[in-house]
């Protein structure tokens, strides 16, 4: 039977029996249902996304990072030099997978900062079915391995619901991590719809690293699919956590770059700029904008600063190269499966290089997030360990400026340094001029309709019973075969954390908004981008009418795409008490051993708030020990545990110091005991902690120091009965340190209304 044509309504109509049913089998003719299939010739599709990779960092875009496997994709494919994203990770992922602008699908910012307005609720609507859902129901196998970051914090626990986890969004298999960043050496892993412990080694027996692990799993998924010879094409989405901080890579990759950035970021920026011109990546008449105002001149830095900053960049470059090596393994696997030539590979970054390391970078970015910045001298003490376990490195923003060459600014802004990113398209059967450069203006929303067109599939009008909102992206499939294909769009707006921009018919208006300032004070800049590729020449004073026209157009687009209200808050978005929580309000929350960790954003609020933690334990012998409850890991957190029969409550203050309260006497054996910690905040980052056994105080710390603004983002949340990640009190025990006695449950009582927040300038110095 002929394959029915692709449908705009998914799932397709039910099969109508076309055989004959007689009284007996001899008088009957069978007729099997036909599985959904895309049109003949639809290619396999692989979308590879890197995280926080700048436009000018890869060698194939003029940068100094070798990345030879990605360079091979570029040499045998197409490089796009006018491709744009949203400037932040979750929003770009939402736009990529839905083909709609990030505000249109509720992702103005990352899920952890959602505010509850239509453009910022982090709830992907069913009216914007993902590209995976459409491809799956059209006959593709659909897989994702890597970073997700599209699940609301209220739905990110093992209690579900799971409709906004990958399997609920059209992927048939998932292996990776739900949050925005993880410890690359010990990530918070999820397989399909359940958390799993981090392996000690990869499935090839090599030392564990998540980039290697997700590629191992991606290769296994493709082998499983291909060996059955089902005839179905596959769609693989491979979003790496790299090179987002923490910068983690095996030492041999880092050592490859030793000494290669000794000249500093100013000279590096010029080297990249000159190389980009020579390669044709940027126009010959492009000018390099002045140094970003927050970046110090390299020659003005002292020798210690330069030594530290050089090493930071070496670590980052090694991290990127290690990721590239995994891409090479995937390509080799597809060649072995004899599917590579008929696979469309799209490689892109989610935003520009990140300035989130600040002027000096960090060896523990948890310190940076807690506004407890490290000194140069302090970080130099960690320099030999950077990139390895126990570090959480980021580089100084001067390197992100160089990485975004030739553009201004960086991730989270709306100048080109934030939203102009590398994109490579590789498709041996579909590209006639391998190695060429394409300069048409494209946006990440354009990838979705492009993939549908290349697969020969229509844009669906109705999916799973829900009418679909119109796609806001525009297919650029024509540019793959036609170098001179026309522009597919004429307008694209941008907004991120209050900064705004709009491109229209070759002109761009853009404003960088400083948080907390009056919106009316924002200074809009104007660039004729068709002739000023790098936004080096602000012509707002020369063309006030054009600027006013574009500003009005931005407001029109904002009203059409759920951009409003404008919101420039940072920390306050993270701690917004009105955001839906995974846990209902209760007097007592109960947690049980043998269950999965709960991510920090999904927990009831206890940080800087009055709370109590009670573990109900029974010791079978005086030797019983182990973790009763913990939150965080070696970069910062707290743990309640038993050791040598004694209860201890330890706070790891961002690897700066350990503070604790402990009992002097061992617990009784053979009966249930209530081990309880009560915390009363004094001010942000400080409180009184009492340790009680069966209601009797056995220890007190009148002024216990804790992490002031948050526990480790890259490591485990709340764990019961054992640690899932690197230990909080790493000087006292190793590994999971499971409790060997009987733990009935752990109870948590908290009073979020007592939470204390004080401005940083008022914190008392140690």
N, C-alpha and C positions, 0 to 999 in steps of 0.2 A: 504494500500500500504506500502511496506517495505520502511524504511528510506534509502535514498541514502547514500553512503559512504561519509565520509568527503572529501572535495576537497582541493587541493593545490592552486586552483585559487579562490579568493574571490572577490566579492560575487559569490556563486555557480552558475552554469548555470541555466538559466530560466527554469521554469517548463514546461514540454511538456504534453499537454493534452492527457490523456490516456483513455478517455471515448468514448462515441458514440454520434454523433450529427445526429439525424434523422430529418425528416420533422416536427414531432410533439414531444412533451415531452414524450408521451407514447412510442415512438420509440427510445428514447435517454437515455443515461446513463451519469450521472455527474461524474466528477473527479476533486477533489479539489487539489489546490497546497499544497505541503507538506512544512511546515515551517522547517527552518534549525534546526537541533538538533545534539548535540555531540553524540558519541556512548553511548549506554545504559550503565549505571553505572558510567558515568562521575560525579565526586563529585562537590559539591559547593566548592568555593575557597574564602578564606579571607586572604588578605595580610595586616598585621599590621606593620607599620613602625614608629619607634620613631626617634627623631632628636637629635643628639649629646649625645647619651647614650654610655658610655664606656663599654668595655668588662667586667670589674670587678666590676660593680656597683650593679647589681641585686643579690638578695640572691641566686638565682638558678645558678649564675656563681661565687659564692663565696663572693659577695659583702654584704654591710651592709644595703642596702635598701630592705625592706621586699617584696614589690610587690607580694603579695600572689597569685593573680589571674594569673599572668605570671608564677609564680613558679608552679602553678597547671598545666598549659599547658606543662611546662618542665617535670614535674613528670609523666605525662601521655603521653608524646611525646618524641621527640629526641632533644638533645642539640648538636649543631655543634660548635667545638672549633677551627676550621681552616677555618672560613668563612671570606671573604674579600670584602671590598667596595672600593670606589674611594677616600675616605678621605674628601669629601665635599658634601653638600646637593644636589644641582641641578644635578651635574654629576652622583651621585649615583641613583637618581630618573630616569634620562634618561637611564642609563644602565639597571636598573631594568625593565622598561616598554618596552624597545626595544630589549633587549637581545644582544646588541652590546656595545662595549667599548665606553666610554663617548666622547672621541675625534672623534670617527667614526661617531657620530651623532651630532657633533657640540657643545658639552658641556664640553670643557676643564675646565671651571670654572662655576660660577653661571651666570645667564642670565644678571645680572647687570654689569658684567665685560667682556662681549663678545668683541672680538677684530676684527672680520671680516674675519679671516682665516677659511678654511674649518673645522678645528678642534675646532673652537671657535667662531661660529657665533650665537649660541643659537636658530637656526632654525631646529627643528626636521625634517628630510627629509621624504618624502612620501615613499621612498624606505626602510624605517625601520618602518613598521606599528607596532603600539603598541600591547601589549598582549591583551589589552581591545578590540581593533578593531578586532583582530583575533577571540577572544572568542565570541564577539557580533555576528559576521557574521557566527559563527558556532553554534549559538543557545543559548548562555548564556545571561542572563540579566547582565548588567555591571553598577556598581555604584562606585563613589568615594566621600568620605567625609573627608575633611581635607586640608592639605597643598599641593599645586600644584607646584609652582616654576619652571615651564617649559615653560613659555610664554615669548618671547622676549619683552623687555621694549617698543619697538615701536608698539606692538600689544596688550598691556595690558590695554587699555582704553575701555570705553563703545562704542567707534567707531569701535572696531574690527580691522582687521579681526579676526574671532573666530576659525580658523582651528587649532590653537595651544593652544586653551583652552581645557579643558577636554572633552567637548562634540564633539569637532572636532578631538579628538584622540581616539574615540571609546567608550567613556563612555556615557551611556544613561541619567544619572542624575549626577549632581555635586552640592555639598553644602560644602563651605569652603572658602579658601582664596588663591588668586593667588600669592602674594609675598612670600619672603623667611621667614619673621618673622612678627609677629603681637603682639599687646597688647592682652594678653589672656583674659583680662577683657572687652576689647572693640575692637574687631578685625575688619579689613576691609573685610566684608563678600561679597561673590558672590554666587548666586544660579543660576545654569545652566549658562546662558550667560548674566546675569545682576547683577549689584551691588544692595545690599539691606542694609537698616539700621540695625545696631546691636540691637538685642532685649534687653529689660531691664531685662528679666528673661528667664530662659530656658522654654521649652514647658511643663515641669513638675512643673513650678512655683518656682523653686529654684533660688538663686542668679546666675546671668549669669557668665558662664565661657565657653570659646570656646571648650575645650575638652569635656565638658558635652554636649554642643550643637551639635557637629558633631556626637557624638554617638547617641544622640536622633534622629537625622535625618537619620543616618545609620539604626537604628532599624526600623524607619518608612518606609524606602525604602524596607527593607526585608519583613516587614509585608504586605505592599502593594503588593509585588510580590507573597508572599506565599498564601495570602488569595484568590487570583484568581485561584490558583491551575493549573497554565498553564503547569506544567511539565518541565519548563525550569530550569536548574541549574543557580545559581547566582555567579558572581565574584564581591566581594566587596574589594576595595582598601581603607584602612583606615590609611592615613599618618598624624599622630598627629603633631602639632606644638611643642609639648613638647618632651623632656625637653630643647629645645633651649631657649636661653634667649629671652625675660625677664622671669625670674623664678617667676611664679604667681601661687599661690595655696591658697585654703581656710585655715584659721589659724589652724583649728583642725588637718589638715594633717601635717603642719609644727611643731606644738607643740608636736606631737607624737615623734619627733626626738630630742627634747630639751635635751641637755647633752650627746647625744650618740656619738658625735664626739669631745668631750673635749680633747681626747688624741692627736689630731692633725693628719696631713696628713702623716707624716713619719710612725708613729705607725699604722695608718689605712692601709697604703700600705702593711706593713708586715702582719697584721692580714688577709687581703684579700688573700695575697700570700699563707699563711699557710692553710687557709681554702680551697683555690682552689686545693692545693695538696691533702688535706684530702678528698675532694669530687671527685677527679679524673678528674677535669676540665683541669688541666695541668699535664704534666708528673712529676713523682717523682724526676727525675734528673734535672728538670728545675732550673735555677739560676735566681735570681732577679738582673736585671741590676742596676748600681749605680743611685742615684738620678739625674734627669735631671738637667743640669747645671744652668738653669734659676730659679730653685726652691730653696728658702731659707730653711735651716733646721728649723723645727718647734721650737725646743728648743732655737733657736737664736732670735726668735721673742719676742717683748715686749708684756706685758699683754693686752694692748688695741688692738693690731693687732690680737692676738689670739682670743680675745672675738668677734671681728668682723668676723674673718674668720670662727669660729665655727658656727656662725649664718648663714653665707652664705651657708654652707654645709647643715645645717638643712632645710633651705628654699628649696634648690635643692632636697634634699631627699623627702621632702613633696610634691614637684611638681611631682616627678616620681611616688610616691605612689598614688597621686590623679589621674594620668593618668592610672595607673594600675586598680584603682577602676572602671574607665570607661570601660576598657577592660572586667572587670568582668561583668558589666551590659550588654555588647554586648553578652558575652557567655551565660548569663542567658536568654537573649531574644532568642538566637538560640535554647537553650534547650526547652524553652516554645513553639517554633515553630516546635519542634521535627526534627530539621535538623542538630543539632550539631554533631552527630556521623558520619554523612556522609559529613562533611565539612572538607576540608584540610585547616588548619590554618598555615600560615607562619608568624612568628614574627621576626623582625630584626631591627637593627639600621642603619642609613645612613652613619655614620662615628664614630670615637672615640670621647671621651670626649674632650670638647673644652678648649683651653688655651686662648681664646679671651678676657677673663677678665683681662689678664695680671697678674703681681705679686701681686696686691692688690684687684682685683675684682672691682666691681662698684655697686652703688645703682642707677645710671642712665647711662646706657651704651652709650647713646648719647654723654655723656662727653668723654668717652673713644674713640669713633669714631672720635670725633673732636679733639683728642689729648689734651684735657683739663682735665687731670686725677684728680681724687678726692683724697684728703688726708684721712688718717685714721680717723682723728678727725672729718672731715666733714661727712664721711660715718657713723660714730658712731651716729651722730645726727638722722640718718634715720633708725637705727637698729630695732626699734620696729615696723616699718611700712613695713619692707622688705617682699616682696611677695604679697603685697596688691596693690590696684589701686594707681596710681601716682608714683609708683616705677618701675624701669627697671633694676632688679638686675642681676648680674653675679658673679660667685665665682672666687677666686684667683686660679691661675694655679696649685698650689700645690695639690688642690683637683682633678683637671683633671688628674694629674699624678697618683694619687692613683686610680682614676676611671678607668684608662687604665691598671692597674696591670694585667699581669706581664711585660708589654711592655714599650718601650721607646717612648717618644714624644707623639703627640696628633693630633687632627683634623688639616687638611691642610698640613700635612707632609706625607712622604712615608715610615716611619718606621711603625712597626706593631701597635703602639699605635694609629695611625691615621686610619688604614684600616682593622684591625682585630676586628670584632664586633660579638656580640651575634646573633645567629640565632636559633630559635626553630621551629620545625615542629611538628604539632599535627594533627593526623588523626586516630581516633579510628578504622575505618574499614581498615586502610592500614598499621598500625604499630603493629608488633608482640612483640617487646621488649621495652615496654614503660619505660621511665626513662633513657634510654641508651644515651651514648655519641658517636658522630661520629667525626672522625679526618681527613677525606679526605679533600684535599685542594679544596675549592670552592670559586667562585667569584660571585658578584651580577649579572653579565650577565648570570649566570647559572640558575637563577630562571625561566626566560622566557621559555627555552626549557623544563625544568622540569615540569612546569605547563601544557604545551602542551602534553607531554608524558603521564602524569597522567590522563588528560582529554581524551586521545585516539585520539588526533588530530595531523595531519601532520604539519610540518613546511611549511608555505605557500610560494609559488614561485612567485605569482603575487597577489597583493591586490589593488582593485579599479583601475585597469588598469596600475599599476606601478610594474615593475619587482623589486623583493626584493633583497637587499644585503644579503649575507650569514650571518646567525647567528654566533656570535663570542662566545656565551656561550655554555656550554655543560651540558646536562641533568644529574642531580644527583639522578634521580628517583630510580636508582638501590640501592643507599645507604639507602633508607628509609626502605626497607625490608631486606637488606643484610648488616650486620655489617662489614663484611670483603670485601665488594665490592671494586674493584680497583679504582685507581685515574681516573677521567674522563678528566683530562687535564694535560699537562706537562709544560706549560708556561703561565705566566701572567705578563704584564708590568704595571708600575704605573708612573704617572707624575702629580704633582699638584704644581702650582705656582713656577715651576722651580726645585723643588725637584723630585728625580727620584728613581725608584727601578725596579727590575725584579726578579721574582721567576722562576726557571727552574730546574726540576728534583730534588727538595729538597734543592737547594741552592738559596740564595738571595743575590744580590748585591744592595746596597742602598746608596744614598748620600743626605744629607740635604743641600740645597742651600740657602745661605744668600743673600737676595735681594740686588742688586746693586753691587755684587762682580763679579769678572771674572769667567766665566764658567770653564775655565781651572784650576782654583784653587780649584774646588770642590774635596773633599776627599771622595772617594768611600770606603765603608765598605763591608766586605764579611762575610756571616754567612752560616754555614751548618745547615740549618733550620731543617732538619730531626733529628738532634741530639742536636740542640740548639734552642729549641722552642721559647724562649723569646728574641732571638738576643742579648744575653749577652756577647758573645765572638767573637770579630772581628778577623777573621783569614786571612785578606787580605795579610799580610806580609808572611804568610805561604803558600799561594796558589796564587801567582801572575798570573799564567797562567789561572786558573779558573776565577779569577776576570776579566782579560782581555777578556776572552771568553764571560762572561755575559755582560760586557759593550758593546761589539760589538753586541751581541744579542739585547740589549736594543735599540741600534740605528736602527737595522733592524726592530724591532717592531714599533718604533716611526715613521719610514718612511711609514710603512704599515697601520698605523691607524691615520694619520692626526695629530700627536702630534706636529710636527714642524710648525712654529719656536718656540723655547723655549722663554718664556716670564716670567720674574720674577717681573713685576711691580705689585704694589698694588693699591694705591690711583689713580694713573694715569689711570688705567683701568676703574675705576668707572667714571671718568670725561672725558673720551675720546670723544672729539667733533666729531669724525668721525663716531661714532656709529649711526645707523639710528634712527631717532626720530619719535615719533608719530605725531608731528606737522610739517607741511611744513614751510619753512622760510617765514615769512610774516612781513610786517611793523607793522600791528596791529592784535593781536589775540582777538577774542571776545568770551566771555563766558556768559552763561545765567542761570537765576535762575530756579530751578526745575530739573536741570540736575545732573548727577552723578559726584562724585569727580574724579579728574585726579591724578593718582599716581605720586609721585615726580619724578621718573626716566623718566616719559613720557612727562614731561613738557618742554617748552622752558627754556633755562638756564637763570636764573636771579640771582642766588647766587653770591655775590661778583662782580656783573656786573651792568652796568648802565641800569636802567629800570624804567618804570612808570606804575602805576596801576590807572585806572580811572573808577569810578563807576558812572553811570548815574541814579540818583535817584529822586523820587518825593515824598515829604512828604504830606500825606493827613491831618495830624494833628501834632501839636508840640510834641505829645507823641510818635510818631513813633520812633522805635529803632531796633537795631539788627545787625547781621553780614552782611557785604557787600561782603567780600572776605577774605579767610584765606588759609594758607598753614601750615601743621603740626598740632600739638595739644599740650597738656599740658607739654610734655617733651621737646618741642622746636618748634618754628615756629613764624609766624607773622599773624596779623589780622588787617583788616581795618573795623571799625564798627562805628555805631552811638549810642550815649547814652546821655540822657538828651538833645537831639537835636544837640549835638556837635559831629563832626567827630574826631575819634581817630585812630592812627596807632601805634600798639604796637608790639614790638619784644620780645618774650620770649626767652631769651638766655639760653637755656638748663636748665631751672629752677634755674639758678644762680642769675639772675636779670631780671627785665623788663626795657626796654628802650622804649620811646615813643615820638611822636610828636602829638599835639592836637590843635584843633581850639578853640578859646576863645568864639566865638559867636555861637548861634544855627543857623541851616540852615533855609532858608525861606520855607514857607509852600505854597503848591498849584502850584508850577511850577518845571520843571526839573532842577536839579542842577548837575554839574560835580564835584565830589569829587575825587581829584587826589593826589597821592603820587609819588614823584620823588626821586629816590635814585641814588647817585653818589658814587662809591667806592673810599675810600682813600687807604686802604690796606686790606689785608685779615681779615675779621671779623669786619671791621669798615667802616663807610661811612657817608655821609651827606644826611639827609632826609628832604624834603620840603613837606608840606601839602598845597594844593591849593583848593580853591572853585571858580569855574567858572573863572579859570585862575589867581585869586588873591591869593597871599601867605597869609595863615592864621596861619602858624606855621613852625618852623624850628628847627632841631636838628643838630648842626654842627658836632657832632661826636657820631653817633648812633652805638651802639654795636649790632652785630648780631651773629648767629651761624657761625663759620668760615668755616666749611667744609661740613655741611649738616643739613637739618632739620630732624625731627623724622622719622626714618625708620619704626617704628612699628605702627605708627598711620597715620592719614589721609593725603592725598595729598592736591590738590587745590580744594577748595569748594567755591560755590557762593550762596549767599542769606541765608546761615545758616551753622553752623558747623555740620559735620557728626560724629566727634569723641569728646573726652573730650576737653573742650575749651582751646584755646591758652592762653588767658588772664583770667585764672581761678580765679584770685582775683577780677575781675570786673563783670563777668556774669557767669551763669550756663547753662548747657545743650546746645541744638542746637542754642539757641538765634536767631531764624529766624527773618529776617527783616520784619517789619510790614507795611512799606510803599510800594511804587512801585519801583522796580528795573528793569530797561529796559535791561541793560547788564553791564558787566565789561570788560574793554579793557586793554590789556597788550601790552606794547611796550618794547622791550629789545634789547640790543646790546651785544651779547655774546663775540664779539671780545674785549670788554673792560674788560673782566673778569680778576680779580687780584688774583694771587696765590703767596704767599710769604712763604719761608721756616719757619718752626715752630720756629727755634732759633732766627729769626729776629722779631717775633711778640713782640709788646710792652706789658709789663706787666701792669696790672691794678694798 
